[in-house]
């Protein structure tokens, strides 16, 4: 009996053993905590072609009324019919006057080897 895992169907998920984020089963590296999940021949066989389909970076500075303000970072994913599939609050916080925050959003696409 072989101890190797079989290739899972596209879109199958699992939980990262390090940070407990839900990730794709095909991932060799967790996109959240960046820990390596597979090593050696198993990782090489499962390496997918990857590319960045979308990336945007934005910065904002708290300047309103020179008082502390609060913010919430929300990501929403919609299908081709405009229906919301997932909505998640990524972070919340407060900013003192003249503080700065920079946010990066990227979508990585992978085609798992079969």
Biopython code that builds the backbone (N, CA, C, O; Angstrom):
import numpy as np
from Bio.PDB.StructureBuilder import StructureBuilder

atoms = [
    (1, "UNK", "N", (0.836, -1.171, 0.000)),
    (1, "UNK", "CA", (0.000, 0.000, 0.000)),
    (1, "UNK", "C", (0.888, 1.243, 0.000)),
    (1, "UNK", "O", (1.885, 1.304, 0.720)),
    (2, "UNK", "N", (0.527, 2.212, -0.796)),
    (2, "UNK", "CA", (1.300, 3.446, -0.911)),
    (2, "UNK", "C", (0.814, 4.465, 0.112)),
    (2, "UNK", "O", (-0.383, 4.587, 0.370)),
    (3, "UNK", "N", (1.761, 5.188, 0.685)),
    (3, "UNK", "CA", (1.421, 6.223, 1.665)),
    (3, "UNK", "C", (1.164, 7.564, 0.990)),
    (3, "UNK", "O", (0.794, 8.532, 1.655)),
    (4, "UNK", "N", (1.357, 7.630, -0.337)),
    (4, "UNK", "CA", (1.185, 8.891, -1.048)),
    (4, "UNK", "C", (-0.280, 9.244, -1.180)),
    (4, "UNK", "O", (-1.137, 8.365, -1.280)),
    (5, "UNK", "N", (-0.560, 10.525, -1.182)),
    (5, "UNK", "CA", (-1.912, 11.013, -1.358)),
    (5, "UNK", "C", (-2.232, 11.095, -2.833)),
    (5, "UNK", "O", (-1.349, 11.336, -3.656)),
    (6, "UNK", "N", (-3.481, 10.898, -3.165)),
    (6, "UNK", "CA", (-3.902, 11.039, -4.543)),
    (6, "UNK", "C", (-4.231, 12.505, -4.795)),
    (6, "UNK", "O", (-4.458, 13.272, -3.859)),
    (7, "UNK", "N", (-4.254, 12.882, -6.061)),
    (7, "UNK", "CA", (-4.585, 14.259, -6.424)),
    (7, "UNK", "C", (-6.064, 14.485, -6.140)),
    (7, "UNK", "O", (-6.906, 13.698, -6.574)),
    (8, "UNK", "N", (-6.381, 15.536, -5.428)),
    (8, "UNK", "CA", (-7.761, 15.828, -5.065)),
    (8, "UNK", "C", (-8.430, 16.650, -6.164)),
    (8, "UNK", "O", (-7.748, 17.273, -6.978)),
    (9, "UNK", "N", (-9.754, 16.653, -6.187)),
    (9, "UNK", "CA", (-10.465, 17.442, -7.198)),
    (9, "UNK", "C", (-10.240, 18.942, -7.002)),
    (9, "UNK", "O", (-10.002, 19.404, -5.886)),
    (10, "UNK", "N", (-10.319, 19.691, -8.095)),
    (10, "UNK", "CA", (-10.114, 21.144, -8.044)),
    (10, "UNK", "C", (-11.119, 21.782, -7.091)),
    (10, "UNK", "O", (-12.307, 21.461, -7.118)),
    (11, "UNK", "N", (-10.633, 22.683, -6.258)),
    (11, "UNK", "CA", (-11.487, 23.407, -5.328)),
    (11, "UNK", "C", (-11.632, 22.764, -3.966)),
    (11, "UNK", "O", (-12.215, 23.365, -3.064)),
    (12, "UNK", "N", (-11.114, 21.551, -3.791)),
    (12, "UNK", "CA", (-11.207, 20.881, -2.492)),
    (12, "UNK", "C", (-10.355, 21.654, -1.483)),
    (12, "UNK", "O", (-9.264, 22.120, -1.812)),
    (13, "UNK", "N", (-10.854, 21.784, -0.269)),
    (13, "UNK", "CA", (-10.157, 22.553, 0.753)),
    (13, "UNK", "C", (-9.747, 21.683, 1.934)),
    (13, "UNK", "O", (-10.202, 20.550, 2.092)),
    (14, "UNK", "N", (-8.882, 22.248, 2.747)),
    (14, "UNK", "CA", (-8.467, 21.621, 4.002)),
    (14, "UNK", "C", (-8.055, 22.741, 4.950)),
    (14, "UNK", "O", (-8.057, 23.913, 4.574)),
    (15, "UNK", "N", (-7.709, 22.381, 6.158)),
    (15, "UNK", "CA", (-7.308, 23.366, 7.157)),
    (15, "UNK", "C", (-5.797, 23.313, 7.318)),
    (15, "UNK", "O", (-5.220, 22.235, 7.466)),
    (16, "UNK", "N", (-5.154, 24.482, 7.289)),
    (16, "UNK", "CA", (-3.710, 24.552, 7.503)),
    (16, "UNK", "C", (-3.417, 24.092, 8.931)),
    (16, "UNK", "O", (-4.034, 24.585, 9.875)),
    (17, "UNK", "N", (-2.480, 23.149, 9.101)),
    (17, "UNK", "CA", (-2.171, 22.670, 10.449)),
    (17, "UNK", "C", (-1.472, 23.712, 11.320)),
    (17, "UNK", "O", (-1.420, 23.567, 12.541)),
    (18, "UNK", "N", (-0.936, 24.756, 10.700)),
    (18, "UNK", "CA", (-0.211, 25.778, 11.457)),
    (18, "UNK", "C", (-1.117, 26.905, 11.931)),
    (18, "UNK", "O", (-1.136, 27.233, 13.118)),
    (19, "UNK", "N", (-1.877, 27.506, 10.995)),
    (19, "UNK", "CA", (-2.663, 28.698, 11.342)),
    (19, "UNK", "C", (-4.170, 28.455, 11.345)),
    (19, "UNK", "O", (-4.939, 29.337, 11.726)),
    (20, "UNK", "N", (-4.590, 27.274, 10.927)),
    (20, "UNK", "CA", (-6.010, 26.874, 10.904)),
    (20, "UNK", "C", (-6.848, 27.612, 9.868)),
    (20, "UNK", "O", (-8.076, 27.598, 9.958)),
    (21, "UNK", "N", (-6.214, 28.260, 8.881)),
    (21, "UNK", "CA", (-6.949, 28.886, 7.789)),
    (21, "UNK", "C", (-7.450, 27.807, 6.833)),
    (21, "UNK", "O", (-6.818, 26.761, 6.684)),
    (22, "UNK", "N", (-8.572, 28.061, 6.195)),
    (22, "UNK", "CA", (-9.064, 27.148, 5.160)),
    (22, "UNK", "C", (-8.298, 27.464, 3.886)),
    (22, "UNK", "O", (-8.308, 28.599, 3.410)),
    (23, "UNK", "N", (-7.630, 26.449, 3.332)),
    (23, "UNK", "CA", (-6.796, 26.625, 2.134)),
    (23, "UNK", "C", (-7.131, 25.545, 1.124)),
    (23, "UNK", "O", (-7.829, 24.582, 1.443)),
    (24, "UNK", "N", (-6.635, 25.704, -0.095)),
    (24, "UNK", "CA", (-6.826, 24.678, -1.108)),
    (24, "UNK", "C", (-6.005, 23.447, -0.764)),
    (24, "UNK", "O", (-4.879, 23.559, -0.281)),
    (25, "UNK", "N", (-6.566, 22.281, -1.011)),
    (25, "UNK", "CA", (-5.879, 21.029, -0.723)),
    (25, "UNK", "C", (-4.612, 20.887, -1.565)),
    (25, "UNK", "O", (-3.675, 20.201, -1.156)),
    (26, "UNK", "N", (-4.571, 21.514, -2.712)),
    (26, "UNK", "CA", (-3.419, 21.405, -3.613)),
    (26, "UNK", "C", (-2.245, 22.291, -3.203)),
    (26, "UNK", "O", (-1.175, 22.204, -3.805)),
    (27, "UNK", "N", (-2.424, 23.145, -2.186)),
    (27, "UNK", "CA", (-1.377, 24.096, -1.792)),
    (27, "UNK", "C", (-0.172, 23.396, -1.167)),
    (27, "UNK", "O", (-0.318, 22.540, -0.294)),
    (28, "UNK", "N", (1.016, 23.774, -1.626)),
    (28, "UNK", "CA", (2.258, 23.310, -1.014)),
    (28, "UNK", "C", (2.700, 24.258, 0.094)),
    (28, "UNK", "O", (3.396, 23.855, 1.026)),
    (29, "UNK", "N", (2.294, 25.516, -0.011)),
    (29, "UNK", "CA", (2.606, 26.549, 0.975)),
    (29, "UNK", "C", (1.300, 27.239, 1.338)),
    (29, "UNK", "O", (0.516, 27.590, 0.456)),
    (30, "UNK", "N", (1.065, 27.433, 2.625)),
    (30, "UNK", "CA", (-0.157, 28.107, 3.065)),
    (30, "UNK", "C", (-0.087, 29.585, 2.668)),
    (30, "UNK", "O", (0.880, 30.265, 3.009)),
    (31, "UNK", "N", (-1.096, 30.089, 1.953)),
    (31, "UNK", "CA", (-1.062, 31.499, 1.562)),
    (31, "UNK", "C", (-1.270, 32.451, 2.735)),
    (31, "UNK", "O", (-0.949, 33.634, 2.623)),
    (32, "UNK", "N", (-1.792, 31.970, 3.843)),
    (32, "UNK", "CA", (-2.015, 32.834, 5.004)),
    (32, "UNK", "C", (-0.766, 32.956, 5.872)),
    (32, "UNK", "O", (-0.304, 34.066, 6.138)),
    (33, "UNK", "N", (-0.218, 31.830, 6.313)),
    (33, "UNK", "CA", (0.929, 31.882, 7.236)),
    (33, "UNK", "C", (2.266, 31.607, 6.543)),
    (33, "UNK", "O", (3.326, 31.783, 7.144)),
    (34, "UNK", "N", (2.214, 31.175, 5.279)),
    (34, "UNK", "CA", (3.394, 30.909, 4.439)),
    (34, "UNK", "C", (4.258, 29.754, 4.932)),
    (34, "UNK", "O", (5.431, 29.660, 4.568)),
    (35, "UNK", "N", (3.690, 28.870, 5.759)),
    (35, "UNK", "CA", (4.411, 27.661, 6.157)),
    (35, "UNK", "C", (4.385, 26.648, 5.011)),
    (35, "UNK", "O", (3.408, 26.564, 4.267)),
    (36, "UNK", "N", (5.454, 25.891, 4.881)),
    (36, "UNK", "CA", (5.503, 24.819, 3.891)),
    (36, "UNK", "C", (4.671, 23.654, 4.398)),
    (36, "UNK", "O", (4.766, 23.275, 5.566)),
    (37, "UNK", "N", (3.857, 23.088, 3.521)),
    (37, "UNK", "CA", (2.962, 22.012, 3.900)),
    (37, "UNK", "C", (3.388, 20.667, 3.338)),
    (37, "UNK", "O", (3.037, 19.625, 3.891)),
    (38, "UNK", "N", (4.140, 20.679, 2.248)),
    (38, "UNK", "CA", (4.627, 19.443, 1.625)),
    (38, "UNK", "C", (6.085, 19.634, 1.251)),
    (38, "UNK", "O", (6.519, 20.734, 0.908)),
    (39, "UNK", "N", (6.823, 18.557, 1.322)),
    (39, "UNK", "CA", (8.244, 18.589, 0.999)),
    (39, "UNK", "C", (8.576, 17.416, 0.092)),
    (39, "UNK", "O", (7.804, 16.463, -0.012)),
    (40, "UNK", "N", (9.724, 17.488, -0.562)),
    (40, "UNK", "CA", (10.249, 16.367, -1.338)),
    (40, "UNK", "C", (9.463, 16.059, -2.585)),
    (40, "UNK", "O", (8.910, 16.957, -3.221)),
    (41, "UNK", "N", (9.411, 14.780, -2.937)),
    (41, "UNK", "CA", (8.795, 14.346, -4.189)),
    (41, "UNK", "C", (7.301, 14.635, -4.230)),
    (41, "UNK", "O", (6.771, 14.979, -5.286)),
    (42, "UNK", "N", (6.618, 14.503, -3.106)),
    (42, "UNK", "CA", (5.184, 14.787, -3.085)),
    (42, "UNK", "C", (4.920, 16.227, -3.485)),
    (42, "UNK", "O", (4.011, 16.494, -4.271)),
    (43, "UNK", "N", (5.690, 17.145, -2.965)),
    (43, "UNK", "CA", (5.512, 18.565, -3.285)),
    (43, "UNK", "C", (5.830, 18.822, -4.752)),
    (43, "UNK", "O", (5.121, 19.578, -5.417)),
    (44, "UNK", "N", (6.888, 18.202, -5.262)),
    (44, "UNK", "CA", (7.265, 18.413, -6.658)),
    (44, "UNK", "C", (6.180, 17.919, -7.599)),
    (44, "UNK", "O", (5.880, 18.583, -8.591)),
    (45, "UNK", "N", (5.587, 16.773, -7.311)),
    (45, "UNK", "CA", (4.535, 16.227, -8.174)),
    (45, "UNK", "C", (3.287, 17.078, -8.141)),
    (45, "UNK", "O", (2.556, 17.146, -9.129)),
    (46, "UNK", "N", (3.031, 17.732, -7.015)),
    (46, "UNK", "CA", (1.792, 18.485, -6.867)),
    (46, "UNK", "C", (1.945, 19.968, -7.204)),
    (46, "UNK", "O", (0.980, 20.726, -7.096)),
    (47, "UNK", "N", (3.138, 20.389, -7.608)),
    (47, "UNK", "CA", (3.355, 21.790, -7.921)),
    (47, "UNK", "C", (2.481, 22.203, -9.100)),
    (47, "UNK", "O", (2.482, 21.559, -10.149)),
    (48, "UNK", "N", (1.756, 23.258, -8.913)),
    (48, "UNK", "CA", (0.823, 23.732, -9.927)),
    (48, "UNK", "C", (1.402, 24.937, -10.646)),
    (48, "UNK", "O", (2.286, 25.626, -10.137)),
    (49, "UNK", "N", (0.880, 25.175, -11.845)),
    (49, "UNK", "CA", (1.201, 26.426, -12.531)),
    (49, "UNK", "C", (0.404, 27.512, -11.826)),
    (49, "UNK", "O", (-0.809, 27.388, -11.656)),
    (50, "UNK", "N", (1.077, 28.565, -11.422)),
    (50, "UNK", "CA", (0.429, 29.656, -10.686)),
    (50, "UNK", "C", (0.656, 30.981, -11.400)),
    (50, "UNK", "O", (1.690, 31.204, -12.030)),
    (51, "UNK", "N", (-0.325, 31.839, -11.285)),
    (51, "UNK", "CA", (-0.147, 33.207, -11.761)),
    (51, "UNK", "C", (-1.060, 34.125, -10.959)),
    (51, "UNK", "O", (-2.056, 33.691, -10.379)),
    (52, "UNK", "N", (-0.701, 35.382, -10.941)),
    (52, "UNK", "CA", (-1.498, 36.377, -10.245)),
    (52, "UNK", "C", (-2.515, 36.946, -11.225)),
    (52, "UNK", "O", (-2.144, 37.596, -12.203)),
    (53, "UNK", "N", (-3.785, 36.706, -10.968)),
    (53, "UNK", "CA", (-4.841, 37.176, -11.856)),
    (53, "UNK", "C", (-5.257, 38.613, -11.537)),
    (53, "UNK", "O", (-5.820, 39.313, -12.379)),
    (54, "UNK", "N", (-4.970, 39.036, -10.310)),
    (54, "UNK", "CA", (-5.412, 40.361, -9.881)),
    (54, "UNK", "C", (-4.566, 40.793, -8.695)),
    (54, "UNK", "O", (-4.294, 39.998, -7.795)),
    (55, "UNK", "N", (-4.152, 42.056, -8.697)),
    (55, "UNK", "CA", (-3.425, 42.589, -7.551)),
    (55, "UNK", "C", (-3.668, 44.084, -7.488)),
    (55, "UNK", "O", (-3.533, 44.793, -8.485)),
    (56, "UNK", "N", (-4.027, 44.551, -6.306)),
    (56, "UNK", "CA", (-4.233, 45.982, -6.111)),
    (56, "UNK", "C", (-3.689, 46.342, -4.727)),
    (56, "UNK", "O", (-3.809, 45.572, -3.774)),
    (57, "UNK", "N", (-3.103, 47.506, -4.644)),
    (57, "UNK", "CA", (-2.580, 48.004, -3.384)),
    (57, "UNK", "C", (-3.156, 49.396, -3.162)),
    (57, "UNK", "O", (-3.219, 50.210, -4.082)),
    (58, "UNK", "N", (-3.569, 49.653, -1.938)),
    (58, "UNK", "CA", (-4.126, 50.965, -1.627)),
    (58, "UNK", "C", (-3.646, 51.450, -0.272)),
    (58, "UNK", "O", (-3.364, 50.662, 0.631)),
    (59, "UNK", "N", (-3.563, 52.751, -0.155)),
    (59, "UNK", "CA", (-3.113, 53.378, 1.082)),
    (59, "UNK", "C", (-4.091, 54.473, 1.454)),
    (59, "UNK", "O", (-4.585, 55.198, 0.590)),
    (60, "UNK", "N", (-4.366, 54.590, 2.737)),
    (60, "UNK", "CA", (-5.148, 55.742, 3.176)),
    (60, "UNK", "C", (-4.601, 56.271, 4.491)),
    (60, "UNK", "O", (-4.015, 55.543, 5.292)),
    (61, "UNK", "N", (-4.813, 57.552, 4.678)),
    (61, "UNK", "CA", (-4.314, 58.251, 5.859)),
    (61, "UNK", "C", (-5.509, 58.857, 6.598)),
    (61, "UNK", "O", (-6.422, 59.397, 5.973)),
    (62, "UNK", "N", (-5.497, 58.768, 7.898)),
    (62, "UNK", "CA", (-6.558, 59.339, 8.732)),
    (62, "UNK", "C", (-6.338, 60.841, 8.828)),
    (62, "UNK", "O", (-5.372, 61.301, 9.437)),
    (63, "UNK", "N", (-7.250, 61.608, 8.215)),
    (63, "UNK", "CA", (-7.125, 63.066, 8.257)),
    (63, "UNK", "C", (-8.417, 63.747, 8.700)),
    (63, "UNK", "O", (-8.444, 64.965, 8.879)),
    (64, "UNK", "N", (-9.482, 62.976, 8.876)),
    (64, "UNK", "CA", (-10.792, 63.552, 9.171)),
    (64, "UNK", "C", (-10.828, 64.145, 10.580)),
    (64, "UNK", "O", (-10.618, 63.435, 11.563)),
    (65, "UNK", "N", (-11.091, 65.427, 10.670)),
    (65, "UNK", "CA", (-11.318, 66.125, 11.942)),
    (65, "UNK", "C", (-10.203, 65.960, 12.975)),
    (65, "UNK", "O", (-10.377, 66.340, 14.133)),
    (66, "UNK", "N", (-9.085, 65.410, 12.577)),
    (66, "UNK", "CA", (-7.950, 65.207, 13.482)),
    (66, "UNK", "C", (-8.330, 64.455, 14.755)),
    (66, "UNK", "O", (-7.795, 64.732, 15.828)),
    (67, "UNK", "N", (-9.261, 63.498, 14.631)),
    (67, "UNK", "CA", (-9.629, 62.633, 15.745)),
    (67, "UNK", "C", (-9.411, 61.179, 15.329)),
    (67, "UNK", "O", (-9.250, 60.892, 14.143)),
    (68, "UNK", "N", (-9.405, 60.291, 16.267)),
    (68, "UNK", "CA", (-9.248, 58.867, 15.978)),
    (68, "UNK", "C", (-10.469, 58.349, 15.232)),
    (68, "UNK", "O", (-11.600, 58.718, 15.549)),
    (69, "UNK", "N", (-10.240, 57.500, 14.248)),
    (69, "UNK", "CA", (-11.344, 56.887, 13.511)),
    (69, "UNK", "C", (-11.165, 55.365, 13.516)),
    (69, "UNK", "O", (-10.081, 54.857, 13.805)),
    (70, "UNK", "N", (-12.225, 54.664, 13.196)),
    (70, "UNK", "CA", (-12.201, 53.204, 13.110)),
    (70, "UNK", "C", (-12.348, 52.790, 11.658)),
    (70, "UNK", "O", (-12.890, 53.536, 10.841)),
    (71, "UNK", "N", (-11.859, 51.585, 11.337)),
    (71, "UNK", "CA", (-12.006, 51.059, 9.984)),
    (71, "UNK", "C", (-12.288, 49.564, 10.034)),
    (71, "UNK", "O", (-11.984, 48.891, 11.018)),
    (72, "UNK", "N", (-12.872, 49.062, 8.961)),
    (72, "UNK", "CA", (-13.109, 47.631, 8.786)),
    (72, "UNK", "C", (-12.716, 47.277, 7.358)),
    (72, "UNK", "O", (-13.103, 47.966, 6.415)),
    (73, "UNK", "N", (-11.948, 46.203, 7.199)),
    (73, "UNK", "CA", (-11.562, 45.713, 5.879)),
    (73, "UNK", "C", (-12.469, 44.530, 5.559)),
    (73, "UNK", "O", (-12.437, 43.510, 6.248)),
    (74, "UNK", "N", (-13.279, 44.671, 4.508)),
    (74, "UNK", "CA", (-14.258, 43.653, 4.138)),
    (74, "UNK", "C", (-13.973, 43.193, 2.710)),
    (74, "UNK", "O", (-13.769, 44.014, 1.815)),
    (75, "UNK", "N", (-13.961, 41.875, 2.501)),
    (75, "UNK", "CA", (-13.788, 41.309, 1.163)),
    (75, "UNK", "C", (-15.058, 40.553, 0.815)),
    (75, "UNK", "O", (-15.578, 39.779, 1.619)),
    (76, "UNK", "N", (-15.548, 40.786, -0.389)),
    (76, "UNK", "CA", (-16.745, 40.120, -0.875)),
    (76, "UNK", "C", (-16.414, 39.441, -2.204)),
    (76, "UNK", "O", (-15.774, 40.043, -3.066)),
    (77, "UNK", "N", (-16.846, 38.198, -2.371)),
    (77, "UNK", "CA", (-16.636, 37.452, -3.616)),
    (77, "UNK", "C", (-18.001, 37.165, -4.225)),
    (77, "UNK", "O", (-18.907, 36.678, -3.547)),
    (78, "UNK", "N", (-18.137, 37.471, -5.507)),
    (78, "UNK", "CA", (-19.408, 37.242, -6.213)),
    (78, "UNK", "C", (-19.183, 36.338, -7.417)),
    (78, "UNK", "O", (-18.104, 36.327, -8.009)),
    (79, "UNK", "N", (-20.215, 35.583, -7.769)),
    (79, "UNK", "CA", (-20.125, 34.729, -8.955)),
    (79, "UNK", "C", (-20.488, 35.534, -10.200)),
    (79, "UNK", "O", (-20.729, 36.738, -10.110)),
    (80, "UNK", "N", (-20.527, 34.876, -11.367)),
    (80, "UNK", "CA", (-20.777, 35.592, -12.629)),
    (80, "UNK", "C", (-22.202, 36.121, -12.738)),
    (80, "UNK", "O", (-22.493, 36.902, -13.644)),
    (81, "UNK", "N", (-23.102, 35.715, -11.833)),
    (81, "UNK", "CA", (-24.467, 36.239, -11.816)),
    (81, "UNK", "C", (-24.639, 37.366, -10.805)),
    (81, "UNK", "O", (-25.742, 37.880, -10.617)),
    (82, "UNK", "N", (-23.536, 37.748, -10.151)),
    (82, "UNK", "CA", (-23.581, 38.835, -9.190)),
    (82, "UNK", "C", (-24.005, 38.426, -7.793)),
    (82, "UNK", "O", (-24.140, 39.276, -6.913)),
    (83, "UNK", "N", (-24.215, 37.135, -7.577)),
    (83, "UNK", "CA", (-24.617, 36.653, -6.254)),
    (83, "UNK", "C", (-23.392, 36.553, -5.352)),
    (83, "UNK", "O", (-22.341, 36.055, -5.756)),
    (84, "UNK", "N", (-23.547, 37.030, -4.141)),
    (84, "UNK", "CA", (-22.443, 36.989, -3.187)),
    (84, "UNK", "C", (-22.219, 35.550, -2.717)),
    (84, "UNK", "O", (-23.126, 34.905, -2.191)),
    (85, "UNK", "N", (-20.990, 35.062, -2.917)),
    (85, "UNK", "CA", (-20.609, 33.709, -2.500)),
    (85, "UNK", "C", (-20.052, 33.739, -1.086)),
    (85, "UNK", "O", (-20.346, 32.866, -0.270)),
    (86, "UNK", "N", (-19.250, 34.745, -0.810)),
    (86, "UNK", "CA", (-18.585, 34.840, 0.490)),
    (86, "UNK", "C", (-18.358, 36.305, 0.810)),
    (86, "UNK", "O", (-18.033, 37.105, -0.067)),
    (87, "UNK", "N", (-18.534, 36.642, 2.073)),
    (87, "UNK", "CA", (-18.257, 37.989, 2.561)),
    (87, "UNK", "C", (-17.550, 37.809, 3.897)),
    (87, "UNK", "O", (-18.041, 37.095, 4.771)),
    (88, "UNK", "N", (-16.412, 38.445, 4.055)),
    (88, "UNK", "CA", (-15.637, 38.240, 5.273)),
    (88, "UNK", "C", (-14.961, 39.530, 5.715)),
    (88, "UNK", "O", (-14.410, 40.276, 4.906)),
    (89, "UNK", "N", (-15.017, 39.769, 7.011)),
    (89, "UNK", "CA", (-14.279, 40.877, 7.600)),
    (89, "UNK", "C", (-12.862, 40.375, 7.845)),
    (89, "UNK", "O", (-12.662, 39.405, 8.576)),
    (90, "UNK", "N", (-11.891, 41.025, 7.243)),
    (90, "UNK", "CA", (-10.499, 40.611, 7.331)),
    (90, "UNK", "C", (-9.804, 41.240, 8.528)),
    (90, "UNK", "O", (-9.002, 40.593, 9.202)),
    (91, "UNK", "N", (-10.116, 42.508, 8.789)),
    (91, "UNK", "CA", (-9.463, 43.202, 9.890)),
    (91, "UNK", "C", (-10.310, 44.395, 10.298)),
    (91, "UNK", "O", (-11.048, 44.957, 9.489)),
    (92, "UNK", "N", (-10.193, 44.768, 11.551)),
    (92, "UNK", "CA", (-10.787, 46.004, 12.055)),
    (92, "UNK", "C", (-9.736, 46.687, 12.907)),
    (92, "UNK", "O", (-8.820, 46.044, 13.421)),
    (93, "UNK", "N", (-9.874, 47.979, 13.050)),
    (93, "UNK", "CA", (-8.893, 48.688, 13.863)),
    (93, "UNK", "C", (-9.240, 50.146, 14.005)),
    (93, "UNK", "O", (-10.299, 50.601, 13.573)),
    (94, "UNK", "N", (-8.332, 50.866, 14.615)),
    (94, "UNK", "CA", (-8.490, 52.305, 14.816)),
    (94, "UNK", "C", (-7.213, 52.995, 14.359)),
    (94, "UNK", "O", (-6.122, 52.426, 14.400)),
    (95, "UNK", "N", (-7.383, 54.226, 13.926)),
    (95, "UNK", "CA", (-6.246, 55.017, 13.465)),
    (95, "UNK", "C", (-6.280, 56.387, 14.121)),
    (95, "UNK", "O", (-7.300, 57.077, 14.112)),
    (96, "UNK", "N", (-5.154, 56.760, 14.683)),
    (96, "UNK", "CA", (-5.001, 58.089, 15.262)),
    (96, "UNK", "C", (-4.776, 59.095, 14.133)),
    (96, "UNK", "O", (-4.476, 58.700, 13.006)),
    (97, "UNK", "N", (-4.916, 60.370, 14.419)),
    (97, "UNK", "CA", (-4.682, 61.384, 13.383)),
    (97, "UNK", "C", (-3.322, 61.208, 12.714)),
    (97, "UNK", "O", (-2.307, 60.970, 13.369)),
    (98, "UNK", "N", (-3.337, 61.331, 11.410)),
    (98, "UNK", "CA", (-2.148, 61.274, 10.557)),
    (98, "UNK", "C", (-1.502, 59.883, 10.479)),
    (98, "UNK", "O", (-0.382, 59.763, 9.982)),
    (99, "UNK", "N", (-2.184, 58.824, 10.961)),
    (99, "UNK", "CA", (-1.681, 57.469, 10.787)),
    (99, "UNK", "C", (-1.990, 56.995, 9.375)),
    (99, "UNK", "O", (-2.897, 57.503, 8.715)),
    (100, "UNK", "N", (-1.226, 56.023, 8.931)),
    (100, "UNK", "CA", (-1.320, 55.519, 7.563)),
    (100, "UNK", "C", (-1.501, 54.008, 7.589)),
    (100, "UNK", "O", (-0.895, 53.329, 8.419)),
    (101, "UNK", "N", (-2.331, 53.466, 6.688)),
    (101, "UNK", "CA", (-2.484, 52.023, 6.515)),
    (101, "UNK", "C", (-2.365, 51.713, 5.027)),
    (101, "UNK", "O", (-2.871, 52.452, 4.183)),
    (102, "UNK", "N", (-1.688, 50.608, 4.721)),
    (102, "UNK", "CA", (-1.572, 50.137, 3.343)),
    (102, "UNK", "C", (-2.143, 48.730, 3.278)),
    (102, "UNK", "O", (-1.860, 47.898, 4.139)),
    (103, "UNK", "N", (-2.948, 48.466, 2.255)),
    (103, "UNK", "CA", (-3.595, 47.175, 2.078)),
    (103, "UNK", "C", (-3.231, 46.604, 0.714)),
    (103, "UNK", "O", (-3.168, 47.331, -0.277)),
    (104, "UNK", "N", (-2.993, 45.303, 0.673)),
    (104, "UNK", "CA", (-2.744, 44.580, -0.568)),
    (104, "UNK", "C", (-3.818, 43.524, -0.727)),
    (104, "UNK", "O", (-4.139, 42.810, 0.223)),
    (105, "UNK", "N", (-4.373, 43.424, -1.922)),
    (105, "UNK", "CA", (-5.324, 42.366, -2.245)),
    (105, "UNK", "C", (-4.827, 41.692, -3.506)),
    (105, "UNK", "O", (-4.566, 42.354, -4.511)),
    (106, "UNK", "N", (-4.698, 40.385, -3.455)),
    (106, "UNK", "CA", (-4.281, 39.666, -4.652)),
    (106, "UNK", "C", (-5.099, 38.391, -4.791)),
    (106, "UNK", "O", (-5.535, 37.802, -3.802)),
    (107, "UNK", "N", (-5.295, 37.980, -6.023)),
    (107, "UNK", "CA", (-5.971, 36.727, -6.335)),
    (107, "UNK", "C", (-4.973, 35.878, -7.109)),
    (107, "UNK", "O", (-4.558, 36.235, -8.212)),
    (108, "UNK", "N", (-4.594, 34.750, -6.518)),
    (108, "UNK", "CA", (-3.675, 33.828, -7.175)),
    (108, "UNK", "C", (-4.475, 32.670, -7.756)),
    (108, "UNK", "O", (-5.334, 32.089, -7.092)),
    (109, "UNK", "N", (-4.179, 32.354, -8.990)),
    (109, "UNK", "CA", (-4.861, 31.254, -9.684)),
    (109, "UNK", "C", (-3.850, 30.146, -9.907)),
    (109, "UNK", "O", (-2.708, 30.407, -10.285)),
    (110, "UNK", "N", (-4.267, 28.908, -9.673)),
    (110, "UNK", "CA", (-3.376, 27.777, -9.898)),
    (110, "UNK", "C", (-4.097, 26.702, -10.683)),
    (110, "UNK", "O", (-5.303, 26.505, -10.535)),
    (111, "UNK", "N", (-3.347, 26.014, -11.513)),
    (111, "UNK", "CA", (-3.868, 24.875, -12.274)),
    (111, "UNK", "C", (-3.119, 23.653, -11.759)),
    (111, "UNK", "O", (-1.973, 23.423, -12.145)),
    (112, "UNK", "N", (-3.762, 22.857, -10.879)),
    (112, "UNK", "CA", (-3.082, 21.702, -10.291)),
    (112, "UNK", "C", (-2.651, 20.701, -11.354)),
    (112, "UNK", "O", (-3.333, 20.514, -12.362)),
    (113, "UNK", "N", (-1.513, 20.062, -11.115)),
    (113, "UNK", "CA", (-1.084, 18.995, -12.008)),
    (113, "UNK", "C", (-2.005, 17.817, -11.849)),
    (113, "UNK", "O", (-2.502, 17.544, -10.757)),
    (114, "UNK", "N", (-2.230, 17.120, -12.939)),
    (114, "UNK", "CA", (-3.073, 15.930, -12.835)),
    (114, "UNK", "C", (-2.255, 14.686, -13.039)),
    (114, "UNK", "O", (-2.791, 13.579, -12.988)),
]
sb = StructureBuilder()
sb.init_structure("model")
sb.init_model(0)
sb.init_chain("A")
sb.init_seg("    ")
for serial, (resi, resn, name, xyz) in enumerate(atoms, 1):
    if name == "N":
        sb.init_residue(resn, " ", resi, " ")
    sb.init_atom(name, np.array(xyz, "f"), 0.0, 1.0, " ", f" {name:<3s}", serial, name[0])
structure = sb.get_structure()
